[in-house]
Amino acid sequence: MLEVREILEAVRDGSLGVDDALLKLKEKPFEDVGYAKVDLHRKLRQGAAEVIYGAGKTTEQIAGIIRVMLANNQDLILITRLSRESANELVNLGINLEYHELAKIGIVGKIPEPKYSGFVLAATGGTSDIPVAEEAALTCEVLGSRVVRLFDVGVAGLHRVLNHIDEIMSANVIIAIAGMEGALASVLGGLTDSPVIAVPTSVGYGASFGGISALLSMLNSCASGISVVNIDNGFGAGYLAAMMNRKFAK
């Protein structure tokens, strides 16, 4: 499938008729491979191609979806929640894949240079929150945003986050990733005029209830400008931050 811009340029220079162009735009908005209906128009609608959620899919299913996307000129593909075992099997099946162990993310194609001015700040309360932060950061980078990582700046040592006030105040969007009581989002929300996307993590002892304590703290924050995604949902936070950063740049 030709990219939409190429189709429009072909109409402009007269090498493609309007009716033929309309047919190409309508052609195969998705491809049905039995176990999946691969959305081939998502990049046109949302600015980014479909992302493959790896958990619960067989390696053969993931490989099949990747091959459909590659055949339709989608040369940068993000696979989330991908195990090391599945990543190795994909490579054995001939998929050229870069695997990021900490984030459990696979990337087909090369992460692009940042397309937009400004940056997204990904900050964690502790070192144990880094896997979720890396999922968010890599998602942002695949979608064309520059990411500044700020790890282990939780409220147990508030001077650590205050030491990075310049980055906090300069970011277009902030992703605050924290478990335990989830207070980092409130602290960052009170320091900046940028939107804060809070990500509760399942890090913590028994009474944290697998991240529910952090989730409720973030939802009940008294700091303004904070939105909250689901527990451990680094991908959702990274995707939203990249969308916001793209809009700010425009």
N, C-alpha and C positions, 0 to 999 in steps of 0.2 A: 504494500500500500504506500503510495507516495505521501510524503508529508504534505499537510494542507498548504503550507507556504509555497511549496513547489507546484502544486496544482494551480494555485492562484496566479503565480508568476507565469505558468504556461498559458493560462487564459489571457493574461495581459499581453504576452508577446505573440499571441495568435496561433501557437502550436497546439492548443487544445481548445475544442469548442465548449460552449457553456453547458450544453446537455451532457457531453462526455464528462465534464468536470463534476457536474451534479451527481452523475452515476458513480464516479469514483469516491465522492464524499459519502455517499450512502452505502458503499460497498463494505460488507463485512464489518459492522461495528463491533462484533465479537466473533470468536471462533469457538465452536462447540467441539471439544475433544472427548466427550463422553463423561469424564469425571470432573470436568471444569469447563466453564464458559469464559474464555480469556477475553477481557475487555480491551479492545484495541483502540478505542476512542477516548480512553480516560485522560491521556495526555492533552488531547484537544480540549476536553471539558474542564480539567482541573489543573493543567500545567505540569503534571507529573504522571508517568506511566504507572500502571498497576503494580502494586507491591505484593510479593508472594509471602504468605504466612506459612512458614515451614513446618511448624508443629502439627502433628496429626496427618501429614501427607507422606506417602511413600516416596522414596527417592526417584522412582520411575515417573511418578506423577509430577514432581517438581521439575524434573528434566524435561518432560513433555511440555509443560507450560513455558519453560525458558525457551525451548526451541521454537514454539509458536511466536513468542514475542520477538525473538531474534529474526525470524523469517519476515516479520512485519516492521523491520527497521527500528525496533526498540533495543538499542545497543547498550543501555545502562539499566541494569535490573537489580533490585534490592530484594533479598530474601531474609526475613526476620525469623527469630526463634529456630535457628537451624543448628542441629547438633554437629559435633565434630565428625561423628560416624557418617551422617548423611552427606556432609561436605566432602569427605573422602570418596564416598561412593559416587557422588556427582562428578568429581574429577575423573574417576575411573570410567565413567560413561562418556567422557569427552567434553564435559562442560568446563570452560576456562573460567575458574572461579577463584576469587580471593576471599579467604575466610578470616574473620576477626573473632578470635576465641572468646574474649572477655564479653563482647556484646552479643555473641551467638548470631552474628550477621554474616551472610554471604553476599558478595557483590560481583556481578558479571559486568565487565567493562571497567573503565577507569573513572575514579572520582574526579569530577571536573574542577577546574580552577574556580574560585568564588566568582559568581556572576553579579553580585550586588554589593553596593557600598555598605559599610557598617558591619556589625557582627552580632551573633547570638552568643550569650554567655550561658554555659552549662556549669552550675555549681552544685556540689554535693555536701551534705552534712558530714558524712564520714567516708572512709576508704571503702567500706562494705557496700556503699551505694554506687560505686563506680561502674559496675556492669550495666546498670540501668541508664546511667549518664552516658556511657559510651554508645548504647543503642540510640539514645536521643541525638547525640553529637554526630554520629555517622549518618543517621537519617538526614539531618540538616545539611551535611556536607554533600551527600549524594544529590540533594535538591538545590545545590548551588550557593549555599550560605557559608560564610566563614564562621568558625566556632572558636571561642576562647574557653578553655577548660579551667575550672577553678575547683580543685578537689580538697576535701577534708577541711571545710571551713564552718563546721557546725557550731551551735551556740554553747557547747561545753567550753569553748575557748573563743569568746566573741571577738577578741583582738585580732584573730586570724582573718575574719571576714572584713573587718574595718581596715586592715592593711591593704585591701584591694578595692578601695572605694572608687578609684579612678575608672577601673574596668566596669564596676557596677553601674556607675553613673553614665558611662559612655555607650553601654550596650543598647541595641535597638529592642531586643527581647531578652528576657532572662528565664532560664529554666532552672527551677529550684528542686533538687532531688534529695529527699531525706526520709529516713525511717524513724524509729523510736517515737518521739512525740511530734516530729514534723515541724518544729518551730522555725526552721531556716526560711521557709517561704514568707512568714510574717516579718522576719527581720529584713529580708531583702525588699519586700513590698513597702516597708516603711522608709527605705533609704533611697528609692529611685522613682523617677516619673515614667519609667518604661513598664510595659505590661509584664507580669510575672506568671509563668505557667508552672504550677506546682505539681510535682510527681511524688506521691507517697510510695514508699517502698516497703517490702515485707521484712525489712531488717529490724530486729528488736527481740526482746525477751517475751515471755508468755503473754503478759497483759497487753502487749501491742497488738495481739490478735491478727498476726500476719499482715500488718499494714493498715488495719482498720483504724487504730488509734491515730496514726499520722494522717490518714484520709479525713477523719472527722475534725482534727485540729486545723488542717488546711481549709476545709470547707467553712469552718467557723472563725477564720482569721478576721481580726479587726482591721488589718491593713487593707486599703483599697487597691483595686487593680490586679487582683489575683484570681486566676481561673485554675481549676483543678481537673486533672485527668485521672484515669483509673490507676489502681495499685500496680506498680512495676511497669506502667505503660510508657516506657521511654520512647518507643516509636511514635505513639500518638502525640506526645509533647514535641518531639523533634519535627514531625510533619507540620504541626500547627505553627511552631516557631518559624519554620522556613517560609510558610505561606505569609505570615505577618511580616517577616523581614523583606520578602519580595514586594509586598504592597508598600512598605515604607520607602523602599528604594525607588519605586516608581513615582 
